[in-house]
Amino acid sequence: MWTVVSMLVTALIFMWEFPSLWKSKQWRELGCFAVLLAVGFCLAVMHSLNVNIPNPLDGITKLYEPFAHAISALLG
């Protein structure tokens, strides 16, 4: 059910924003809008199908953890 709702909301957002971006020939904004809307739609569908989506903060924590340890060792 949520998949259908997310599809309808995505279609409504696209139909609302696309014509104004097209008429004003804002090609970069249109491309960025389409990519972000597609990514959001895919994540919504994956979430509604109970696919395990990793948390981005886990990757950021693993990336900066060595720096935090180095600074902690340096300071104290």
C-alpha positions in Angstrom: 0.0 0.0 0.0 2.8 2.5 0.9 4.4 1.7 -2.4 1.4 2.9 -4.2 1.1 6.0 -2.0 4.8 6.8 -2.7 4.3 6.4 -6.4 1.3 8.7 -6.4 3.1 11.4 -4.3 6.1 11.2 -6.6 3.9 11.5 -9.7 2.1 14.5 -8.2 5.4 16.2 -7.3 6.8 15.6 -10.7 3.7 16.9 -12.5 3.7 20.0 -10.3 7.4 21.0 -10.7 8.3 19.7 -14.2 6.3 22.1 -16.4 7.7 25.2 -14.7 11.3 24.0 -14.9 10.8 23.0 -18.5 9.2 26.3 -19.6 11.9 28.4 -18.0 14.6 26.1 -19.5 16.3 25.4 -16.3 18.0 22.2 -17.5 20.5 21.8 -14.6 17.8 22.2 -12.0 15.5 19.8 -13.9 18.3 17.2 -14.0 19.0 17.6 -10.3 15.3 17.5 -9.5 14.8 14.4 -11.5 17.8 12.6 -10.0 16.9 13.5 -6.4 13.2 12.6 -6.9 14.2 9.2 -8.4 16.6 8.5 -5.5 13.9 9.4 -3.0 11.3 7.3 -4.8 13.7 4.3 -4.9 14.4 4.6 -1.2 10.7 4.9 -0.4 9.9 1.7 -2.4 12.8 -0.2 -0.8 11.7 0.9 2.6 8.1 -0.2 1.9 9.4 -3.6 0.7 11.4 -4.0 4.0 14.8 -3.9 2.3 17.6 -3.2 4.8 18.8 0.3 4.0 22.1 1.2 5.7 22.4 4.3 7.8 24.8 6.9 6.3 25.9 7.9 9.7 27.5 4.5 10.2 29.8 5.1 7.3 30.7 8.6 8.4 31.5 7.3 11.9 33.8 4.6 10.5 35.5 7.2 8.3 36.2 9.7 11.1 36.8 7.3 13.9 40.6 7.0 13.3 40.9 10.8 13.3 39.0 11.0 16.6 41.3 8.5 18.2 44.4 10.3 16.9 43.3 13.6 18.2 42.3 12.1 21.5 45.7 10.5 21.9 47.4 13.7 20.9 45.5 15.8 23.4 45.4 13.7 26.2 
